[in-house]
Amino acid sequence: MLSLPESRTEASPAPGEDAGGGTARHSGAAVIRVLSYNIRSMRDDRAALARVIRACAPDLVLIQEAPRFFRWRKTTEKLARAAGLVHVTGGATAAGPMILSTLRAHVERTEDILLPRTPGLHRRGFATAVVRIGGARLGVLSCHLSLADRERYAQAGLLLERLAALDVPYAVAGGDLNDRPDGRSFRRLAGTLTDAWAARPWGGEFTSTPRDPHQRIDAIFTTDGVEVLGCGVPHGLPGVREDDLTAATDHLPVLAALRVPATG
């Protein structure tokens, strides 16, 4: 079966220990598991969805198409509890993107952003947060970009601006891009950020559709300095059942393990 590094905070060196090699080189860094997942407003098998998320053991979950209408907060809180997580920000307030986390994350601040709307198209937004996990401070952004090429390309530029505006040394962004790696919006992001799958592929590549995976339109990106330890669709990960992946929603999730340096 596949394995992926577990979440942890890496030990600081003992007084007088050489900080130039081994674990000491990463002292205080945090290994953080990040999951990006389009959950289609939880219109499918909710129990399967919760099982997939829990089995991936993420510290942070970047959700797209969270419930947005009647009693949406109650619905998403049920999902969070079933997956062993808490709601950080987003949902209807960000037009669908949302962030969940474990209690390992200390949330410093959050902001939900609604993007300019093109008449006749769905409203889009970003869910953003700054969190501390172990010794690491990390900006986080969940997105769901437009189906329309021109609007999607503009939103990719706004994503880069918003990530920079978080004003933190390290950040991660993930979501449903509605674009493939050879598309201009995907390439706009990958030209500035690290495409985690391309940096350290692990598991499966294609995220759409669960029953016929043939394209990668969901991705996780990191800023410079974040080390990608592995990223991909968690096929074969212990506890992740293939029938749950096909029943949970109309996308496959992307799971990444990241080493984020300690910050002061």
Disulfide bonds with the S-S distance in Angstrom:
none
